[in-house]
């Protein structure tokens, strides 16, 4: 949970994509982790909190869990999110349908 001045503004979830029991990410190799990240209210966006949250989450995946890749799956229509992830070093790897949602999967590879 991320807070600003004691007020919750966002949430990050880390997930071992290879060990996830529902196989949401499909058949991925050991060492692949995934991130879900949300920033709540529109007024809380654009202040750098999301980037700090994302960098901390990626660092934790890599340094504490030995991640070789980190994935994220923003909605395909969320162009703002695509720019955000690209600024953080993620690379789009292709469209994917998750449940009823059309997403654009992005991958971060440490050291690239």
C-alpha positions in Angstrom: 0.0 0.0 0.0 1.4 3.4 -0.9 0.4 6.5 1.1 0.8 10.2 0.8 0.5 12.2 4.0 -1.0 9.2 5.7 -3.7 8.7 3.1 -3.7 5.6 0.8 -3.1 6.5 -2.8 -2.1 3.3 -4.4 -1.3 -0.4 -4.2 1.3 -2.8 -5.7 1.1 -6.5 -5.8 4.1 -8.8 -6.7 3.4 -12.2 -8.1 5.6 -15.2 -8.9 4.2 -15.7 -12.4 5.7 -19.2 -12.8 4.2 -20.4 -9.5 0.8 -18.7 -9.7 -1.7 -21.5 -9.3 -4.3 -20.3 -11.8 -1.6 -20.1 -14.5 -2.9 -16.6 -15.3 0.4 -15.7 -17.1 0.5 -19.0 -19.0 3.5 -21.2 -19.3 6.3 -19.0 -18.1 9.8 -19.9 -16.9 10.9 -19.9 -13.3 12.2 -16.4 -12.4 9.4 -14.6 -14.2 7.5 -12.3 -11.8 4.5 -10.0 -12.5 3.3 -6.7 -11.0 -0.1 -5.2 -10.5 -0.1 -1.6 -9.7 -2.9 0.9 -9.1 -3.0 4.6 -8.3 -6.4 5.5 -7.1 -7.8 9.0 -7.7 -7.0 11.0 -10.8 -5.6 13.8 -8.5 -3.0 11.4 -7.1 -1.6 10.7 -10.6 1.2 12.5 -12.3 3.1 13.2 -9.1 5.8 10.6 -9.4 4.4 8.2 -6.8 3.6 5.6 -9.4 7.1 5.6 -10.7 8.6 5.3 -7.2 6.2 2.4 -6.5 7.0 0.7 -9.7 10.8 1.0 -9.3 10.6 -0.3 -5.7 8.4 -3.2 -6.8 10.8 -4.1 -9.7 13.8 -3.8 -7.4 12.1 -6.1 -4.8 11.3 -8.7 -7.6 14.9 -8.7 -8.8 16.9 -8.3 -5.5 14.7 -10.3 -3.1 13.2 -12.9 -5.5 15.8 -13.3 -8.2 13.4 -12.3 -11.0 14.9 -12.6 -14.5 11.9 -10.8 -16.0 9.0 -8.7 -14.7 5.7 -8.6 -16.5 2.7 -6.2 -16.4 -0.5 -6.3 -18.3 -2.2 -2.9 -18.7 -5.4 -2.7 -20.8 -4.6 -2.3 -24.5 -6.6 1.0 -24.5 -4.7 2.5 -21.7 -2.1 4.5 -23.7 -1.1 6.5 -20.7 0.0 3.3 -18.9 1.9 2.1 -21.9 4.0 5.3 -21.9 4.5 5.0 -18.1 5.9 1.5 -18.4 8.1 2.3 -21.4 9.6 5.3 -19.4 10.4 2.7 -16.7 12.3 0.4 -19.1 9.5 -2.0 -19.9 9.1 -3.2 -23.5 5.8 -4.1 -25.1 5.8 -7.8 -26.0 2.3 -8.2 -27.5 -1.4 -8.2 -27.0 -3.1 -10.8 -24.9 -6.6 -11.4 -23.8 -7.0 -12.0 -20.0 -10.5 -13.0 -19.2 -12.7 -10.4 -21.0 -9.9 -7.8 -21.1 -7.7 -7.0 -24.1 -4.3 -6.2 -22.6 -0.8 -5.2 -23.9 1.8 -7.2 -22.0 5.1 -5.4 -21.2 8.3 -6.9 -20.0 11.2 -5.6 -17.9 14.5 -7.5 -18.2 17.0 -6.5 -15.5 20.2 -5.2 -17.0 18.7 -4.3 -20.3 
